[in-house]
Amino acid sequence: MLKDNLKILRKNKGLSQEELSLKLNVVRQTISKWESGLSVPDAEMLISISEVFETPVSIILGENIEEKEKNDIKVISEKLEVINEQLSIKQKQKRKRIIHFLIILDACVILLFILLAVLGSPYQSWDYSDPEWSIIGTLWHSFEWVFFKFAPIIIIVITSILGIFFIKRNK
């Protein structure tokens, strides 16, 4: 059974519940609940557990019962392992897409900085007696001012938060 297998694997590895909880980023009480059968880990956590113990999920979920039922459980365990692997691959692909999107967004912001720096402030030489040019010049100046004053701070804060989020999630 899962609860017995977790306890045996943990003891074979020479880990206490506290040490295992640190490796899995959960509280010690969660490990205790798993080992006493009060709760069970989700599919993603089963993958993490199998990595810590260097044991396939099918063995962690396996059960010592009669031959026929053992084969049924083995088939179910193998299917669960395949599903867990697919879930892990999808999560990695999602992270890669988000990272690529953020890199493209950063490149666009850098290009916009360069474009604004190269163009300078062309609105300063415009004829503001024409109301249309005065509105366009005011809007251009407002955009340039906001972009150069606030965008770097906002971008740094957002990328820092996202970086911390991805780093914590990968552990």
C-alpha positions as CSV (number, residue, x, y, z in Angstrom):
1,M,0.0,0.0,0.0
2,L,1.0,3.6,-0.6
3,K,1.3,4.5,3.1
4,D,3.5,1.5,3.9
5,N,5.7,1.9,0.8
6,L,6.3,5.6,1.6
7,K,7.4,4.7,5.1
8,I,9.6,1.8,4.0
9,L,11.3,3.9,1.2
10,R,11.8,6.8,3.6
11,K,13.5,4.6,6.2
12,N,15.6,2.8,3.5
13,K,16.8,6.2,2.4
14,G,17.7,7.0,6.0
15,L,15.4,10.1,6.0
16,S,13.3,11.4,8.8
17,Q,9.8,12.8,8.1
18,E,11.2,16.3,8.5
19,E,14.1,15.7,6.0
20,L,11.7,14.3,3.5
21,S,9.3,17.2,3.9
22,L,12.2,19.6,3.2
23,K,13.1,17.8,0.0
24,L,9.4,17.9,-1.2
25,N,8.7,21.4,0.0
26,V,5.8,20.3,2.3
27,V,5.3,20.4,6.0
28,R,6.2,17.4,8.1
29,Q,2.5,16.8,9.0
30,T,1.8,16.1,5.4
31,I,4.3,13.3,5.3
32,S,2.8,11.9,8.5
33,K,-0.7,12.0,7.0
34,W,0.5,10.2,3.9
35,E,2.2,7.5,6.0
36,S,-0.8,7.0,8.3
37,G,-3.2,6.8,5.3
38,L,-5.1,10.0,6.2
39,S,-4.4,11.6,2.8
40,V,-2.6,10.8,-0.4
41,P,-0.2,12.9,-2.5
42,D,-1.4,14.3,-5.8
43,A,0.0,13.2,-9.2
44,E,2.6,16.0,-9.4
45,M,3.8,15.2,-5.8
46,L,4.1,11.5,-6.7
47,I,6.5,12.4,-9.4
48,S,8.5,14.5,-6.9
49,I,8.5,11.6,-4.4
50,S,9.6,9.1,-7.1
51,E,12.5,11.5,-7.9
52,V,13.6,11.8,-4.3
53,F,13.5,8.0,-3.8
54,E,14.8,7.3,-7.3
55,T,11.9,4.8,-7.6
56,P,9.2,4.5,-10.3
57,V,5.8,5.7,-9.3
58,S,4.4,2.3,-10.1
59,I,6.5,0.8,-7.3
60,I,5.5,3.5,-4.8
61,L,1.8,2.8,-5.6
62,G,2.2,-1.0,-5.8
63,E,0.6,-3.4,-3.3
64,N,1.5,-6.9,-2.2
65,I,-1.7,-8.8,-2.8
66,E,-2.8,-11.8,-4.9
67,E,-1.3,-12.3,-8.3
68,K,-4.4,-11.3,-10.4
69,E,-5.1,-8.2,-8.4
70,K,-1.4,-7.4,-8.4
71,N,-1.3,-7.4,-12.2
72,D,-4.4,-5.1,-12.3
73,I,-2.7,-2.7,-9.9
74,K,0.5,-2.9,-11.9
75,V,-1.4,-1.9,-15.0
76,I,-3.1,0.9,-13.2
77,S,0.3,2.0,-11.7
78,E,1.9,2.0,-15.2
79,K,-1.0,4.1,-16.6
80,L,-0.7,6.5,-13.7
81,E,3.1,6.8,-14.3
82,V,2.5,7.6,-18.0
83,I,-0.1,10.2,-17.1
84,N,2.3,11.7,-14.6
85,E,5.0,11.9,-17.2
86,Q,2.7,13.6,-19.7
87,L,1.6,16.1,-17.0
88,S,5.2,16.9,-16.2
89,I,6.0,17.4,-19.9
90,K,3.0,19.7,-20.4
91,Q,4.1,21.8,-17.4
92,K,7.6,22.1,-18.7
93,Q,6.3,23.2,-22.1
94,K,4.0,25.8,-20.5
95,R,7.0,27.2,-18.5
96,K,9.0,27.4,-21.7
97,R,6.2,29.2,-23.5
98,I,5.9,31.8,-20.7
99,I,9.7,32.3,-20.6
100,H,9.8,32.8,-24.4
101,F,7.0,35.3,-24.2
102,L,8.8,37.3,-21.5
103,I,12.0,37.3,-23.5
104,I,10.1,38.6,-26.6
105,L,8.4,41.2,-24.5
106,D,11.7,42.3,-23.1
107,A,13.2,42.5,-26.6
108,C,10.2,44.7,-27.7
109,V,10.7,47.0,-24.8
110,I,14.4,47.4,-25.5
111,L,13.6,48.1,-29.2
112,L,11.1,50.7,-28.2
113,F,13.7,52.3,-25.9
114,I,16.2,52.4,-28.8
115,L,13.6,53.8,-31.2
116,L,12.7,56.6,-28.8
117,A,16.3,57.4,-28.1
118,V,17.1,57.5,-31.9
119,L,14.1,59.6,-32.7
120,G,14.9,62.0,-29.9
121,S,12.1,64.4,-29.2
122,P,10.9,65.5,-32.7
123,Y,7.8,67.2,-31.2
124,Q,10.0,70.1,-29.9
125,S,10.5,71.5,-33.4
126,W,6.8,71.2,-34.5
127,D,4.6,74.1,-35.2
128,Y,2.1,74.2,-32.3
129,S,-0.1,76.8,-33.8
130,D,-1.9,74.0,-35.5
131,P,-4.2,72.3,-32.9
132,E,-3.7,68.8,-34.3
133,W,0.1,69.0,-34.0
134,S,-0.2,70.4,-30.5
135,I,-2.3,67.5,-29.4
136,I,0.0,65.0,-31.1
137,G,3.0,66.7,-29.6
138,T,1.5,66.6,-26.2
139,L,0.6,63.0,-26.5
140,W,4.0,62.1,-27.8
141,H,5.7,64.0,-25.0
142,S,3.4,62.3,-22.4
143,F,4.1,58.8,-23.8
144,E,7.9,59.5,-23.9
145,W,8.0,60.9,-20.4
146,V,5.9,58.0,-18.9
147,F,7.9,55.4,-20.8
148,F,11.3,56.6,-19.8
149,K,10.3,57.4,-16.2
150,F,8.1,54.5,-15.1
151,A,8.5,51.7,-17.6
152,P,12.0,50.7,-16.4
153,I,10.8,50.5,-12.8
154,I,7.6,48.5,-13.7
155,I,9.6,46.1,-15.9
156,I,12.2,45.5,-13.2
157,V,9.5,44.8,-10.6
158,I,7.4,42.5,-12.8
159,T,10.4,40.5,-14.1
160,S,11.8,40.2,-10.6
161,I,8.5,38.9,-9.3
162,L,8.2,36.5,-12.2
163,G,11.8,35.4,-11.7
164,I,11.2,34.7,-8.0
165,F,8.0,32.8,-8.9
166,F,9.7,30.5,-11.5
167,I,12.7,29.9,-9.2
168,K,10.6,28.9,-6.3
169,R,8.4,26.7,-8.5
170,N,11.3,24.8,-9.9
171,K,12.7,23.8,-6.5
